[in-house]
Amino acid sequence: MSTRANRYDAEVLRREQVSDHLVRLTLGGDGLTGFTSTGIPDEWVGLVVPGQFQSRYYTVRSWTGGELVLDVVVHDVGLVTEWARRTCVGDVVTVTAARGSFAMPPEARWLMLMGDLTAMPAMARIAESVRDVPVRVWAEVPDDLAGYLPGDVDVTWLPDPGDGHSELAAVVEALDWPEGDGYFWMAGESAQMRAIRKHLMREVKLPTSHYDVMGYWRATSGRQPRAVDPGPVWRAGKAAGKTDEQIWADYDAAQTEEANDG
Ligand SMILES: Cc1cc2nc3c(=O)[nH]c(=O)nc-3n(C[C@H](O)[C@H](O)[C@H](O)COP(=O)(O)OP(=O)(O)OC[C@H]3O[C@@H](n4cnc5c(N)ncnc54)[C@H](O)[C@@H]3O)c2cc1C
């Protein structure tokens, strides 16, 4: 296990193309010793790819026998995108401990899931794990992902309008809410998710314990701005036995590199 608390160094063992924009990465190796699943079906890890300091979040698609599977969407540009687009097998990445958010109340009699391509790994895992109430899914995706969700789930496939646009807000506004207690889980672009939370609270008047609406990504015109995070530089320097002065010199160099890159 990594000497850094709650961080694990893992090797990319396999890379498979699931669909046009979705790449499955299987991570493994001794560095994952001690990694555990929370058992919460939308659990995620932070992923830091080689040569980067900032993390991006990815759903634990599965964790079995020492292998951690992440399904990564390849966007037009992006820090992880540009790495995952290439052959990355053999690379060593860092993942953080898993955390989850999905909390369906025991009295829930229905479950509705909605999201874009980045939400598909979580929606698939949730649908696989919740077997005792009817599950409905709305998926706004550009790829053919028939077979990605369990066969008995009622799925509405919505075309992805592209360019980071989404019609999901309109779909939520037009929803016929089932009778009785249930649970609504949704993930997508952060600003849109904020508006949807307001709608659920003010118009639908769902109790907050009956929905979970998560901002998975922020719409920007290019790569998300990346300030260099000093934490990993500090920890790597300490682990290498460097002095504080040397570590801050490394940090300055990383920032300069970042500015030149940008
Ligand atoms: C809890 C959680 C779980 C997540 N699980 C997954 C997962 O399992 N698989 C997965 O692929 N993603 C997942 N995401 C979303 C992922 O973290 C973001 O999409 C992230 O920004 C991708 O990083 P990047 O380095 O490729 O692109 P960035 O450098 O972060 O962004 C580059 C550009 O791409 C744009 N962009 C980012 N995401 C999207 C998008 N969905 N649609 C259109 N444009 C986009 C940005 O606006 C920006 O312009 C999850 C996020 C959270 C918070």
The ligand as an SDF file (V2000), in Angstrom:
LIG
                    3D

 53 58  0  0  0  0  0  0  0  0999 V2000
  -18.6200   11.6660   -8.0340 C   0  0  0  0  0  0  0  0  0  0  0  0
  -18.2500   11.7150   -9.5160 C   0  0  0  0  0  0  0  0  0  0  0  0
  -18.1870   10.5400  -10.2690 C   0  0  0  0  0  0  0  0  0  0  0  0
  -17.8470   10.5850  -11.6160 C   0  0  0  0  0  0  0  0  0  0  0  0
  -17.7740    9.4120  -12.3190 N   0  0  0  0  0  0  0  0  0  0  0  0
  -17.3510    9.4320  -13.6010 C   0  0  0  0  0  0  0  0  0  0  0  0
  -17.1660    8.2060  -14.3410 C   0  0  0  0  0  0  0  0  0  0  0  0
  -17.3560    7.0970  -13.8260 O   0  0  0  0  0  0  0  0  0  0  0  0
  -16.7430    8.3090  -15.6380 N   0  0  0  0  0  0  0  0  0  0  0  0
  -16.4820    9.5180  -16.2230 C   0  0  0  0  0  0  0  0  0  0  0  0
  -16.0590    9.5470  -17.3780 O   0  0  0  0  0  0  0  0  0  0  0  0
  -16.6580   10.6810  -15.5690 N   0  0  0  0  0  0  0  0  0  0  0  0
  -17.0640   10.6600  -14.2690 C   0  0  0  0  0  0  0  0  0  0  0  0
  -17.2080   11.8450  -13.5930 N   0  0  0  0  0  0  0  0  0  0  0  0
  -17.0350   13.1070  -14.3220 C   0  0  0  0  0  0  0  0  0  0  0  0
  -15.5630   13.4750  -14.5410 C   0  0  0  0  0  0  0  0  0  0  0  0
  -14.9040   13.6140  -13.2710 O   0  0  0  0  0  0  0  0  0  0  0  0
  -15.5120   14.8200  -15.3100 C   0  0  0  0  0  0  0  0  0  0  0  0
  -16.1720   14.7020  -16.5470 O   0  0  0  0  0  0  0  0  0  0  0  0
  -14.0910   15.3400  -15.5190 C   0  0  0  0  0  0  0  0  0  0  0  0
  -14.1590   16.7220  -15.7710 O   0  0  0  0  0  0  0  0  0  0  0  0
  -13.3640   14.6570  -16.6680 C   0  0  0  0  0  0  0  0  0  0  0  0
  -12.0170   15.0310  -16.6020 O   0  0  0  0  0  0  0  0  0  0  0  0
  -11.1100   15.3740  -17.8500 P   0  0  0  0  0  0  0  0  0  0  0  0
   -9.7370   15.5570  -17.2610 O   0  0  0  0  0  0  0  0  0  0  0  0
  -11.2590   14.3660  -18.9290 O   0  0  0  0  0  0  0  0  0  0  0  0
  -11.6530   16.7350  -18.4010 O   0  0  0  0  0  0  0  0  0  0  0  0
  -11.4400   18.1990  -17.7410 P   0  0  0  0  0  0  0  0  0  0  0  0
  -10.0130   18.6590  -17.9180 O   0  0  0  0  0  0  0  0  0  0  0  0
  -11.9680   18.1620  -16.3590 O   0  0  0  0  0  0  0  0  0  0  0  0
  -12.4160   19.0600  -18.6510 O   0  0  0  0  0  0  0  0  0  0  0  0
  -12.0970   19.2830  -20.0370 C   0  0  0  0  0  0  0  0  0  0  0  0
  -13.2750   19.8600  -20.7930 C   0  0  0  0  0  0  0  0  0  0  0  0
  -14.2360   18.8300  -20.9410 O   0  0  0  0  0  0  0  0  0  0  0  0
  -15.4860   19.3310  -20.5240 C   0  0  0  0  0  0  0  0  0  0  0  0
  -16.2300   18.2360  -19.9490 N   0  0  0  0  0  0  0  0  0  0  0  0
  -15.9580   17.5470  -18.8110 C   0  0  0  0  0  0  0  0  0  0  0  0
  -16.9100   16.6200  -18.5920 N   0  0  0  0  0  0  0  0  0  0  0  0
  -17.7950   16.7360  -19.6190 C   0  0  0  0  0  0  0  0  0  0  0  0
  -18.9880   16.0640  -19.9780 C   0  0  0  0  0  0  0  0  0  0  0  0
  -19.4910   15.0860  -19.2220 N   0  0  0  0  0  0  0  0  0  0  0  0
  -19.6350   16.4300  -21.1110 N   0  0  0  0  0  0  0  0  0  0  0  0
  -19.1590   17.4160  -21.8940 C   0  0  0  0  0  0  0  0  0  0  0  0
  -18.0230   18.1010  -21.6050 N   0  0  0  0  0  0  0  0  0  0  0  0
  -17.3570   17.7620  -20.4980 C   0  0  0  0  0  0  0  0  0  0  0  0
  -15.1700   20.4200  -19.5120 C   0  0  0  0  0  0  0  0  0  0  0  0
  -16.2250   21.3560  -19.4310 O   0  0  0  0  0  0  0  0  0  0  0  0
  -13.9600   21.0480  -20.0980 C   0  0  0  0  0  0  0  0  0  0  0  0
  -14.2920   21.9820  -21.0740 O   0  0  0  0  0  0  0  0  0  0  0  0
  -17.5660   11.8260  -12.2380 C   0  0  0  0  0  0  0  0  0  0  0  0
  -17.6090   13.0040  -11.4660 C   0  0  0  0  0  0  0  0  0  0  0  0
  -17.9510   12.9550  -10.1300 C   0  0  0  0  0  0  0  0  0  0  0  0
  -17.9660   14.2450   -9.3300 C   0  0  0  0  0  0  0  0  0  0  0  0
  1  2  1  0
  2  3  1  0
  2 52  2  0
  3  4  2  0
  4  5  1  0
  4 50  1  0
  5  6  2  0
  6  7  1  0
  6 13  1  0
  7  8  2  0
  7  9  1  0
  9 10  1  0
 10 11  2  0
 10 12  1  0
 12 13  2  0
 13 14  1  0
 14 15  1  0
 14 50  1  0
 15 16  1  0
 16 17  1  0
 16 18  1  0
 18 19  1  0
 18 20  1  0
 20 21  1  0
 20 22  1  0
 22 23  1  0
 23 24  1  0
 24 25  2  0
 24 26  1  0
 24 27  1  0
 27 28  1  0
 28 29  2  0
 28 30  1  0
 28 31  1  0
 31 32  1  0
 32 33  1  0
 33 34  1  0
 33 48  1  0
 34 35  1  0
 35 36  1  0
 35 46  1  0
 36 37  1  0
 36 45  1  0
 37 38  2  0
 38 39  1  0
 39 40  1  0
 39 45  2  0
 40 41  1  0
 40 42  2  0
 42 43  1  0
 43 44  2  0
 44 45  1  0
 46 47  1  0
 46 48  1  0
 48 49  1  0
 50 51  2  0
 51 52  1  0
 52 53  1  0
M  END
$$$$
